[in-house]
Amino acid sequence: MKRDYLGDSYDAVKRMWQGMFADLAPLYAEPRFIQENLRAEFTLLTGIPMLLDKTKGVFSILNDPDTGIRLPGERNQSEGRTHIAIDTIATQLKRGPLCVITFDQSDYRNNGMKRNQQRRAKMQALAEKGLHSFYYVSHAPFLFAAPDLHSFLRIRTILRTAGIPEWRLESISKDELGSGKSSY
């Protein structure tokens, strides 16, 4: 996160996620995406503390890259503060969180895929790893990934109970998954 972005409307959405998950699985921010000199201000603004190595109990992770998630199979899979790879999200889910929420406004224009197709490709890549996911689609899009179907359904219920319209939640269908893959 760059100082220029701190306090924009995307941070209001992050604070909304923090509030929704506070009682069930508190949200912690992956610190590598937030400059060290901005972490205290980020936490004050969003209510989301930095993820520590020894987080206890039920928790969730927020990834806040400047741009978003790399497309699966993309040659340049480098990561930094701007991007994260699907494999990294899958690894995070192995740490035991209820979910991993990742800001994703990436739009790869030179690959022939529309944004919704790119989102589907990312969800498909997670499904192939046995993981479940959906997107919150708005001006501030976020990918929600879960380690199992039960967690996936709990997360969707949290958002729906808070009043998020179903049409804002984009999933892939069982038909798109093929046989033997995770559902949703």
NORQUIQUI-V614078 format. One record per pair of residues at least 12 apart in sequence whose C-alpha atoms are under 8 Angstrom apart, sorted by the first residue. I is the first residue (numbers start at 1). GAP is how many residues later the second one is. D is the distance in whole Angstrom. If there is no record, write none. Layout:
# NORQUIQUI-V614078
i=I gap=GAP d=D
i=I gap=GAP d=D
This chain:
# NORQUIQUI-V614078
i=1 gap=32 d=6
i=1 gap=33 d=5
i=1 gap=34 d=6
i=1 gap=63 d=7
i=1 gap=64 d=7
i=1 gap=65 d=6
i=1 gap=80 d=7
i=2 gap=32 d=8
i=2 gap=33 d=7
i=2 gap=64 d=8
i=3 gap=35 d=7
i=6 gap=36 d=7
i=7 gap=38 d=7
i=10 gap=130 d=6
i=11 gap=34 d=7
i=11 gap=35 d=6
i=12 gap=34 d=7
i=13 gap=127 d=7
i=14 gap=32 d=6
i=15 gap=30 d=8
i=15 gap=31 d=4
i=15 gap=32 d=6
i=15 gap=33 d=7
i=18 gap=28 d=7
i=18 gap=29 d=7
i=18 gap=30 d=6
i=20 gap=138 d=7
i=20 gap=139 d=7
i=20 gap=142 d=7
i=21 gap=39 d=8
i=21 gap=137 d=8
i=24 gap=34 d=7
i=24 gap=35 d=8
i=25 gap=33 d=5
i=25 gap=34 d=4
i=25 gap=35 d=6
i=25 gap=72 d=8
i=25 gap=73 d=7
i=26 gap=32 d=7
i=26 gap=33 d=5
i=26 gap=34 d=6
i=27 gap=21 d=6
i=27 gap=22 d=8
i=27 gap=32 d=6
i=27 gap=33 d=5
i=27 gap=34 d=5
i=27 gap=35 d=6
i=28 gap=20 d=6
i=28 gap=21 d=5
i=28 gap=22 d=5
i=28 gap=23 d=5
i=28 gap=31 d=7
i=28 gap=32 d=6
i=28 gap=33 d=5
i=28 gap=34 d=6
i=29 gap=19 d=6
i=29 gap=20 d=6
i=29 gap=21 d=5
i=29 gap=22 d=5
i=29 gap=32 d=6
i=29 gap=33 d=5
i=29 gap=34 d=6
i=29 gap=35 d=7
i=30 gap=20 d=6
i=30 gap=21 d=5
i=30 gap=31 d=7
i=30 gap=32 d=6
i=30 gap=33 d=5
i=30 gap=34 d=7
i=31 gap=19 d=6
i=31 gap=20 d=6
i=32 gap=48 d=8
i=32 gap=49 d=7
i=33 gap=30 d=7
i=33 gap=31 d=6
i=33 gap=32 d=5
i=33 gap=33 d=8
i=33 gap=47 d=7
i=33 gap=48 d=5
i=33 gap=49 d=7
i=34 gap=30 d=7
i=34 gap=47 d=7
i=58 gap=38 d=8
i=58 gap=39 d=6
i=58 gap=40 d=7
i=59 gap=37 d=8
i=59 gap=38 d=5
i=59 gap=39 d=6
i=59 gap=40 d=8
i=60 gap=37 d=5
i=60 gap=38 d=5
i=60 gap=39 d=5
i=60 gap=40 d=6
i=60 gap=41 d=8
i=61 gap=36 d=7
i=61 gap=38 d=7
i=61 gap=39 d=5
i=61 gap=40 d=6
i=62 gap=38 d=6
i=62 gap=39 d=5
i=62 gap=40 d=6
i=62 gap=41 d=8
i=63 gap=37 d=7
i=63 gap=38 d=6
i=63 gap=39 d=5
i=63 gap=40 d=6
i=64 gap=38 d=6
i=64 gap=39 d=5
i=65 gap=15 d=8
i=65 gap=16 d=5
i=65 gap=17 d=5
i=65 gap=18 d=5
i=65 gap=19 d=7
i=65 gap=37 d=8
i=65 gap=38 d=7
i=65 gap=39 d=8
i=66 gap=15 d=6
i=66 gap=16 d=4
i=66 gap=17 d=7
i=67 gap=15 d=5
i=67 gap=16 d=6
i=67 gap=36 d=8
i=67 gap=37 d=6
i=67 gap=38 d=6
i=67 gap=39 d=5
i=68 gap=14 d=7
i=68 gap=15 d=5
i=68 gap=16 d=6
i=68 gap=34 d=7
i=68 gap=35 d=6
i=68 gap=36 d=4
i=68 gap=37 d=5
i=68 gap=38 d=5
i=69 gap=14 d=6
i=69 gap=15 d=5
i=69 gap=16 d=6
i=69 gap=17 d=7
i=69 gap=33 d=8
i=69 gap=34 d=8
i=69 gap=35 d=6
i=69 gap=37 d=6
i=70 gap=13 d=6
i=70 gap=14 d=6
i=70 gap=15 d=5
i=70 gap=16 d=7
i=70 gap=36 d=8
i=71 gap=14 d=8
i=71 gap=15 d=8
i=71 gap=47 d=7
i=71 gap=50 d=7
i=71 gap=51 d=6
i=72 gap=13 d=8
i=72 gap=14 d=7
i=72 gap=49 d=7
i=72 gap=50 d=6
i=72 gap=53 d=7
i=86 gap=36 d=7
i=86 gap=39 d=7
i=86 gap=40 d=7
i=89 gap=56 d=8
i=90 gap=36 d=7
i=90 gap=39 d=8
i=90 gap=41 d=8
i=93 gap=52 d=8
i=93 gap=53 d=7
i=93 gap=54 d=6
i=94 gap=53 d=8
i=98 gap=48 d=6
i=98 gap=49 d=7
i=98 gap=53 d=6
i=99 gap=45 d=7
i=99 gap=46 d=5
i=99 gap=47 d=5
i=99 gap=48 d=7
i=99 gap=52 d=7
i=99 gap=53 d=8
i=99 gap=56 d=8
i=100 gap=43 d=8
i=100 gap=44 d=6
i=100 gap=45 d=5
i=100 gap=46 d=7
i=101 gap=41 d=6
i=101 gap=42 d=6
i=101 gap=43 d=5
i=101 gap=44 d=6
i=102 gap=40 d=5
i=102 gap=41 d=5
i=102 gap=42 d=7
i=103 gap=37 d=7
i=103 gap=38 d=6
i=103 gap=39 d=4
i=103 gap=40 d=7
i=104 gap=36 d=8
i=104 gap=37 d=6
i=104 gap=38 d=5
i=104 gap=39 d=7
i=105 gap=35 d=7
i=105 gap=36 d=6
i=105 gap=37 d=8
i=119 gap=16 d=8
i=120 gap=51 d=8
i=120 gap=52 d=6
i=123 gap=48 d=8
i=123 gap=49 d=7
i=124 gap=48 d=7
i=124 gap=52 d=8
i=124 gap=53 d=7
i=126 gap=19 d=8
i=127 gap=50 d=7
i=127 gap=54 d=6
i=127 gap=55 d=5
i=127 gap=56 d=7
i=127 gap=57 d=8
i=128 gap=49 d=8
i=128 gap=53 d=6
i=128 gap=54 d=7
i=130 gap=17 d=8
i=130 gap=18 d=8
i=130 gap=51 d=6
i=130 gap=52 d=5
i=131 gap=14 d=7
i=131 gap=15 d=6
i=131 gap=16 d=5
i=131 gap=17 d=6
i=131 gap=51 d=6
i=132 gap=13 d=6
i=132 gap=14 d=5
i=132 gap=15 d=6
i=132 gap=16 d=6
i=132 gap=17 d=6
i=132 gap=20 d=6
i=132 gap=50 d=7
i=132 gap=51 d=7
i=132 gap=52 d=6
i=133 gap=12 d=4
i=133 gap=13 d=6
i=133 gap=19 d=7
i=133 gap=38 d=7
i=133 gap=51 d=7
i=134 gap=35 d=6
i=134 gap=36 d=5
i=134 gap=37 d=5
i=134 gap=38 d=7
i=134 gap=50 d=8
i=135 gap=33 d=8
i=135 gap=34 d=6
i=135 gap=35 d=5
i=135 gap=36 d=7
i=136 gap=32 d=6
i=136 gap=33 d=5
i=136 gap=34 d=7
i=137 gap=31 d=5
i=137 gap=32 d=6
i=137 gap=33 d=7
i=138 gap=30 d=7
i=149 gap=34 d=7
i=171 gap=13 d=6
i=172 gap=12 d=6
